[in-house]
Amino acid sequence: MSRLRRMHPANYTSENLCRALGLGPFVPALAADEREVLRLLLAPSFQPELCLTLRRSATRARIDVVAARSQIWHQGGLAPAPVATHAGGGDIDPAAFDALLPAWHAATRPRPSDKFVILDGVRAHAARRTPDGTAELQAKLGEHAAFERFVDAALAAAWHAVAEPRVRNAIADLSGRDLPHAEVPPDKPAFMTAVLGAGDEAVALLEALARLHAR
């Protein structure tokens, strides 16, 4: 019987996960025109990882979502390698971004120590960066009710902002709300062209193919 591969827990960090998703560091940089950015990384026990990045300037707000196509946790070995992803995003009403902040502030207030531990579930790690600094919060959903409410609100906002059906479905799979799944179109077939012949002949043929596809 084959054994499932799992990454060493010491390497399964938010920093490594974001780099494997093609996002760079976990805490994102703040652009010159932005007043704050929120990042939410979700690492479920049995599903691929998902990351939301929400940005707010004085006049605009946007959500971008990256979903791993396969679970990074099962790569095994050293630091996570880059993975294939589905990605999508869209602008949102700045008021919708601001509506998430009360839930964030409620989640970051001091609270009593946990009286129970959830072994499996969704590990969530969030960071909010402003010109004044960065605040982070990390917990397993189900162990922190206020944080779970923030996560659900952020996932719902992302689901409404994203059009890509595979990303929408990845969001719906992790949401505590009854978000519907979208119909996924079939994948486009992939083709590979091999060009044989001398160097000049190969270049000429490739240029001709490029002109043909440009029509």
N, C-alpha and C positions, 0 to 999 in steps of 0.2 A: 504494500500500500504506500502511495506517495505521501509525503508530508508537506503540509502547507509551509511555505517559506515566510518568515517574519523578520522584520528589521530589528536590530538591537535597539531597545528603548532609548538608550543614550543618544542615538542618532536620529530618533524620530522627534525632531524639534520643530517648532513653528518656523524658525529661520530656515532650516533645511527644506521643509515642505514648500515654503513660498518660492525658494530658489528652484526646486524641482518643477513647480508649476509655471516657471518663467516670469515670476513677479519680482525677483530681487529680494532685498531684505524684508523681514516681516513688517517692521514699522516703516511705512512708506514716507518718502520725502514730501514736504509741503511746498507746492509751487508758489511762485511769487504772488500770484493773484488769489491764492486760496487762503481762507481763514481757518479751515479745519479739514481733516481727513479721518475717516473711520475705516478700520480694516477688521474683518471678522473671518477667522479661519475655523472651519469645522472638520474634524477628523473622526468619522464614525468607526465603530468597531468592525462593521461588516459591509461597508459601502465605500466608494471612492471619495476622496477628500474634495472639499469645495471652499472657495475663498471669495468673499465680497469686499470690494473697495468702494467706499462712498466718499465723494469729494464735494466740498461746498465753498464757493466763492461768494462775493457780495451779491451777485445777481443770478448765479446758476448753481445747479446741483446735478450730480451724475452718479450712477451706480454701474460698476463693471464687475462681472462674475466670471470666474475661471473654475471649471470642473474637471477633475482628472478623469480620464476614460477608464483607467484601471487603478486599483488601490495601491498607493505608494507603500503602505505598510507591508505588503507582501513581496516587495523587491528583495528583502534580505540584504545582508552584507553591510557595507559601510554607508557613507552618507547617501541619501536618495539621489538617484539619477534623474535627469529630465524625463518627463512623461508626456505622452500625447494628451491633449486637452480639448474640451469644448469651451468656447468663450462667447460672451455676449454682453451687451450693455446698452445703456440709454440714459438720456436726460430725464430728470424728474423735477417736479415742482419743488423749489427750495423750501416751501412750507412743509412738504412731505419729509424732507431731511430733518428740518427742525423739530418735527413731531416725534422723531426717534429719540431726541435728547432727554426728555423726562424719564423714559425707560432706562436710558444709559445711566443717568444720575442716580436713579433708584437702585440700579444693580451695583453701583460702585460704593454705596453707603456701607459702613461697617455692619456686620451681622453676626449672630451667634455661630459658634463652631458647628460643623456638621455632626449630626448624631447617627448618620448612616453613610455607607459608601456604596456606590454603584460600580460594579466591576466592568460591565459592558455598557455601551451607550455611545453618546456623541461627546467628544472632548471639544470644547469651544474656547478659543483664545481671541480676544478682541483688544484693539489698541485705538485710542483716540489721540490724534496729534493736533495741537494748535500752536500758535507762535509762543505761548507761555510754557509749553512742555508737552510731555506724553504721559497718558494714563493707560494702564493695561489691566485686564481682568481675564482670569482663566479658571474654568471649572467644567465639570461634567454636567450636561443638561440633566435635570432631574434632581440634582443635589443643590441647585441654586435657583429658586423659583423666579426671583426678580431678573436674573440674567437670562433665564429661559424666555421670559416675556420680551426682553429686548431682542433676542435672537429671532424669535418668531415674527416680530414686527419688521425687522430688517429683511428677513427672507420674503415676507409678503411684499414689501416695497420692491425688492429685486425681481420677484416673479412678475409683477406688473410692468416693470421697466424693460425687461428683456424679451426679445422676440424669438431668439433661437430656440427651437423646441427641445433640443437635447439639454440645453442649460435649464430651461424652465422645468423639465422633468426632474433634473438633479436637485433643483431647489425644492420641488414638491415632495420628493422622497425624504427630505430632511426636515420639512416644516411640520410643526405641531398643528397647523391649520389644515383644513380640507381643501387644499389647492388642487385643481384638476390637472391631469396630465394631458399634454399636447400630442397630437398625432405626429409621428416622426417620419419624414420622407425617406425612401431608400437611399443608401449611400451611392454616390456616383462611382461607376467603375473606374479603376485606375489603369492607365496604359503606360507602357514604356517603349520608347523608340530606340532601336539600335541602328546606327549608321555605319556602314562598312565602306571601305575604299581609302584612297589616298587622302592626306590632310586637306588639300584644296577642294577635292571633290566632296568631302564630308561637310566642310564649311558651306559650300555652295548649296548643298542639299538642305542643310539646316536653315539657311536663310530663305530658301524657297518655301519650306514648310512653315516658317514664321509668317511669310507674306500670305500664304494660303489661309492660315488660322486667323489672320488679322482682317480678312474680308468679311 
